[in-house]
Amino acid sequence: METLQHKGLFNPGGCLTATTFQRYLEGNLRPAEKAKVEEHLRHCLICSDALEGFKRHRSHLVMQGDLEMLTGKIRKRYSVSPLIKKGLPVSILITLFVFLILLLVIYFIIRILIANPA
């Protein structure tokens, strides 16, 4: 049984590869391998969903296109926003800090002027 190691991302034991899915669906696994695949499928929701995808997409080319599209969507969704990369939150904090300092300076000037009228 061929697996991909994901270092605990999905499953500490690793997830099934495309080759294993194809061999499983074609009935080309030895009984021990088939039992391991079925055990893995019972505990791994991602591989179970992937197997359903393999069943629907018998053509490897169609599936490859779908996988690339989904990978792109996942990367886009979980990538860091360009605004955060450019430090927008830091610049906002600096601006707020400067604004606060200016308010404090103005406050103390007004207090001094009120306390010591000319």
N, C-alpha and C positions, 0 to 999 in steps of 0.2 A: 504494500500500500504506500503510495507516494503522498507525502504531506508537505506543506509549506510551513516553516517555523515563523511565527509572528511574535515571539518573545513575550507572550502573555497578552497581546493585543486582543485577540479573540478567544483563544483557548491555549492554555499552556502546553497541550500536547500537539499543537499544530493543526492546520486545516487542510482539507483535501485539495489536490491539484486538479486541473482540467483533465489530465490524462486519467487520473483515478476515477473521476466522474464518468468519463466516456467508457472506460473498461467496466465500471459497475453497471451502467445502463446496457452495455452490449453483452453482459453476462460473462465477461472474460476474466473474472477474478477467481482465485482459488477460494475454497470455502472459508478458510481462516481469514483471508483478506476481506472477503465479503462480510464476515461477522464483525470485523474491526470497523469497516466502513459504516455498517448499519448502527453499531454502537456509537460511533462518532456522530452520525446524523441525529441520533436520539438526543444528544446533549448539545449540539452546536446549531443554533438557529440560523446562523449565517450560511453554513454549509447546506442545511436543509433547504433554505430559500434558493441557494445556488443550484442545487439538484433540480428543483422545480424549473428553474431557468433553463438548465440543460435539457430537460424534457421538452420544453416549449421551443427551444432553439436547437434543433438537430444540426443545423448548418453551423459549422465552426466560424465561418466568416461573419455571419449575422451576429452571432454571440460576441465575437471579438469587437465588432463595431459598438454593440450595446455596452460592453464592459468599458471601452474607451470613453464613451459618452458619460457613463455613470462615474467613472474615475475623475473625469474633468469636473463634473458637477460637485463631487465630494471635495476635491481640492479647492474649488472656487468658494464653496460654502465655508470651509474651515481654514482658509488662508487668512493671514493677518491683513487687515485693512490697510491700504496705502496711506491713509491719513494717520494711522497709528504709527506706521513705520517712519513717517516724516516728523514725528514728535508733536503732533497737534495737542495732545493732552498736556505735555510739558509746557508748551508755549502758552496755553490757557492758564496754567498754574502760575507761571511767571508774570503774566499780565495781571492776574488777580492780586498777586503779591505786591507788585508795583503800585497798583491802584489802592490797596490797603495802606501802604506806606504813605502815599500822597494824602489820603484821607486823614491819617494820623497827624501828619505835618500841618495840614490845614486846621485841624481841630486844636492843636497846641498853639498855633499862631492866633487863632480866634480867642482862645482862653487868655493868652498873654495880653492881647489888645483890650479885652473886657476888664481884666484885672488891673491894668495900668492905663487908664484913659489919658490921652494927651492933654 
